[in-house]
Amino acid sequence: MRAAASWAVALAAACGADCPEIARILDEGGVSRVQLCIERAESELDRMRGLAGRNGLGLRDGLPRALLLVFPLEGEACISNGSVSFAIDALFARDDGRIVRIEHAIAASDRTVRCGVPVRYVLETEAGVLGGVREEHTLVFER
């Protein structure tokens, strides 16, 4: 019995070991609603490229993967799914992590421009991952 418990602890500790950073979305009570393995896009070129050219995001270490667009300052941030071959969910968050806008199931190749003001972060993931997430929730990061 002890060996099984030790194995479970080791497995739990290893989960996320390959994920460079985890983002969690907390509800108003501080309860984690969604956990994601994120990749940051901090340069202007990386933000403009976004998810273009990918066939999907899938999972990493058992967590849904997401792209986090990080802007140098809070302000207007806009996205388009025109060059992306799969549907996405996107959330817009302020510097303090407060979510101010969510777009669910943006269709593949949809060229509509969607903006959030004022925001510092835009998180993009495969459609359906952000189900149940609301504007009152908070985005937090763990490295």
ZAMARGU-4260 file (C-alpha; in steps of 0.2 Angstrom, whole numbers, plus 5000, padded with zeros to 4 digits):
<rodrens>
0) 5000/5000/5000 | 5014/5012/5004 | 5023/5009/4988 | 5007/5013/4978 | 5005/5029/4988
5) 5024/5034/4985 | 5021/5031/4966 | 5006/5042/4966 | 5015/5056/4975 | 5030/5054/4962
10) 5018/5055/4948 | 5009/5070/4954 | 5026/5079/4957 | 5031/5074/4939 | 5015/5081/4932
15) 5019/5098/4924 | 5038/5094/4924 | 5039/5097/4906 | 5027/5112/4905 | 5037/5128/4906
20) 5023/5138/4914 | 5006/5135/4921 | 4991/5147/4920 | 4976/5144/4931 | 4959/5153/4930
25) 4952/5156/4948 | 4934/5159/4951 | 4928/5173/4963 | 4931/5161/4978 | 4949/5157/4973
30) 4945/5140/4967 | 4954/5134/4951 | 4942/5132/4937 | 4955/5128/4923 | 4973/5124/4922
35) 4983/5126/4906 | 5001/5124/4900 | 5006/5140/4892 | 5018/5146/4879 | 5022/5165/4880
40) 5022/5176/4865 | 5031/5192/4871 | 5039/5199/4855 | 5028/5209/4843 | 5033/5196/4829
45) 5027/5181/4840 | 5011/5190/4845 | 5007/5194/4827 | 5011/5176/4822 | 5000/5169/4836
50) 4993/5152/4832 | 4995/5153/4813 | 5002/5138/4805 | 4998/5126/4819 | 4986/5111/4817
55) 4979/5113/4835 | 4987/5114/4853 | 4982/5097/4861 | 4989/5093/4878 | 5006/5094/4887
60) 5008/5085/4903 | 4990/5081/4903 | 4985/5100/4903 | 4977/5109/4888 | 4990/5120/4880
65) 4987/5138/4877 | 4996/5153/4869 | 4998/5168/4880 | 5000/5185/4871 | 5009/5197/4883
70) 5009/5215/4879 | 5022/5227/4886 | 5009/5239/4893 | 4990/5238/4897 | 4980/5245/4882
75) 4970/5239/4867 | 4974/5222/4861 | 4966/5214/4846 | 4966/5197/4838 | 4960/5188/4823
80) 4958/5170/4819 | 4960/5172/4800 | 4976/5162/4798 | 4972/5149/4811 | 4965/5132/4805
85) 4955/5127/4821 | 4942/5136/4832 | 4948/5144/4848 | 4943/5152/4864 | 4951/5168/4869
90) 4951/5178/4885 | 4957/5196/4888 | 4965/5200/4905 | 4971/5215/4914 | 4989/5217/4921
95) 4982/5211/4938 | 4975/5195/4929 | 4956/5200/4930 | 4947/5194/4915 | 4938/5208/4906
100) 4932/5199/4890 | 4930/5181/4884 | 4926/5175/4866 | 4921/5157/4865 | 4922/5146/4849
105) 4930/5158/4837 | 4928/5149/4820 | 4944/5143/4811 | 4949/5156/4797 | 4937/5169/4805
110) 4945/5186/4800 | 4934/5196/4812 | 4945/5208/4823 | 4941/5206/4842 | 4948/5218/4854
115) 4949/5220/4873 | 4953/5237/4882 | 4962/5239/4893 | 4972/5222/4894 | 4989/5216/4895
120) 4986/5198/4891 | 4976/5188/4878 | 4976/5169/4881 | 4971/5158/4866 | 4967/5140/4867
125) 4957/5127/4858 | 4938/5130/4858 | 4929/5122/4872 | 4944/5123/4885 | 4937/5140/4893
130) 4919/5134/4895 | 4913/5140/4912 | 4926/5154/4913 | 4918/5171/4916 | 4923/5189/4916
135) 4924/5190/4935 | 4937/5176/4936 | 4956/5179/4937 | 4971/5173/4927 | 4986/5168/4938
140) 5003/5161/4933 | 5015/5148/4940 | 5032/5144/4934
</rodrens>
